[in-house]
Amino acid sequence: MTFLRIAIALAALASALLAYWPDAWTTTASAQESVAQAADFTGADRWYNSQPLTMAGLRGKVVLVEFWTRECINCIHVLPHTKELYEKYGKDGLVVVGVHTPEYDEERDPATLQSAIRQLEITWPVAVDNESRIWNAYGNHFWPALYLIDQNGRVVYSHIGEGNYVETEQRVRQLLGKAP
């Protein structure tokens, strides 16, 4: 009898999680198929490695927006792949914008974040999103999360978590007109 109650409770919990976060167990199919206008970077507390950027100012470029936080191990695992894309395609028009949205209070400290950016060798623009304004504008729920934006400012691809590196690069190449 106890086993049955536990099984029912777990099924109810899983159902509730799927209802609240429908893409938590999938990769990016629904986000890839929908095209929405990208939110701006309004609300950034400060910027590192760049003056403040706007989506209007990035029109004509392919933009990869990456939500991350410095204490997230999954974000650290994705970092080499983001670096590779930036180094490989930056000269062709890819702009990477890191959006640092802290999960924990200690991640809000600007000096510690600046030190982490140096230590992690992040050279692309980083928007500090301590109040989660950009996070909320994108309707984001997870770290790391990637949003690929086309030259017209539309989100055309997204991915949550680690992995999908080949597909992400293929999408970047397509948007830059470099697909085979």
Number of C-alpha atoms within 10 A of each C-alpha: 5 7 8 9 10 11 11 12 12 12 12 12 12 12 13 12 14 13 11 10 12 12 17 15 10 10 16 15 12 13 17 15 12 12 15 14 14 20 17 16 21 15 16 21 15 14 18 18 14 13 11 16 17 12 20 10 9 18 15 14 20 25 26 24 21 25 27 25 24 20 15 13 13 16 20 16 14 19 19 14 17 22 17 12 20 20 14 12 19 17 9 15 17 26 21 22 23 24 26 26 23 23 17 11 8 11 17 19 11 15 10 13 20 16 11 14 17 11 9 13 12 18 17 19 19 27 26 25 25 23 14 19 18 23 20 12 14 18 10 16 14 16 21 24 19 25 24 25 28 26 17 15 22 20 24 19 24 22 24 23 16 18 14 13 14 10 12 21 18 15 18 24 18 13 20 17 10 12 11 6
